[in-house]
Each structure stands twice: as structure tokens, then as C-alpha cells.
Amino acid sequence: MAQGRHKPVTMYLRPSCPFCLMARELLEARQVGVDEIDINVEPERRGEMIEKSGRRTVPQIFINDVPIGGYDELAALARSGRLDELLGRD
């Protein structure tokens, strides 16, 4: 995936999760590179996700290590125009 100039984005996900796929598509459409952590492949990282986000569901998305939530929160940020701001884009 192409990585433009923006703050780092990390997403904990499961490949079978439709909300994870929608989040990936939303970020890809904005040419945002994402460090994806598949908790099926690395189940020990699920505890890390819960500790960092306080949530148990996927996706959990972080921008510059700040938890923003899941797909619904990501989509709301995109609709409001705040996503680009959080990513450090002008």
C-alpha cells in the first residue's frame, strides 16, 4: 500500500471482519498506509489492543498512537473532515 506523508496509523483487525475491511478501504482511498495487526495471526496482541484502547472489538484504529475507535468513529471523522486533520494533512 502506498504510504503518503501522514502520522502513523495502526489498525488491529481480523481479516474476516467486514468493518475491518471497510476501514481498510476508507484509508486506502485516502492513500493512507496502515500498520495492520491481525489478531488471528498474533493472538497475543489482542491483550495489547484492549489495554491501549479499552475496547475488545475490532477494528481498533490508532493515529499517532492515539485511539480513535473503530470503523464508525473513523467514518464519522472522515465525514466531518477531521480525519485529514488528525493525519496531519493540510
N, C-alpha and C positions, 0 to 999 in steps of 0.2 A: 504494500500500500504506500502511496506517495506521502511523504511527511513534509508538510509545509511548515512555515515558521509560526509556531504557537506554543503555548505552555503544554507540558506533557499531560497526556490523557491515558489513564489506566482503566480497564474495564474487566471486572470479574464476571464470568459468564459460564453458561452451559450451551454447547452447540445446538441442542435440541430446543432451546428456549426461544419462542417467537419474539418476545420482547427484546432479547439479546440481539437477534438478527435485525430487528427494526432499528435498534440503537446503532448497530454497526453500519447499516445502510445510511442513516441520517448523518453520521460522522464521515463516512466515505464520500457522500455527496458534497460535503464541505471540504474535502481533501485533507481531513484530519487523520494523522497517523495515531494508532491506538496500540498500547501495550496490552494485549489480551492475556488474561489469566484464566485458563479453562479449569474450573474446579472439579471436572470429571477426571482430567489427566493429573491434576495436582490437588487431590482432596485435602491435603494438609493445609492448603492456603485458604480454605473456607473459613477456618477459625480466624485467620488474619483479616479476612474481609469483614467478618462480623465485628471483630474488635475495632477496626478502623471506621466502619460505617454505622455500627449499632443495628444493622439490619441483616436478616437471614436470607432474603430473596435475591435472585439475580434478574437482570444485571445490576451491579453496583458500579457506578461510574465516578471517577475522581479526576478533577482537573487541577494540576499542580498540587497533587496530594490532598486536595480539599474534596470531601464527599459532596456530590451533588444529588445523589439518589439514583433512581432507576430510569427506565425509558420515559415514563410520564413526565418526570421532572426535566429530563433532557429535552423532550419535545416542547415543553412549556417555555424553557429558556430559549429555544430556537425561535419559537413564535414571537416571543417578546423582544427579540433582538439582543438579549443579554448573553447568549451563548458566545457570540463573537467577542464581546467584551471580556468574558471570563477566560477565553482562549488567548487574550492579549492581542487581538486583531483590531485594526482601526476601522 
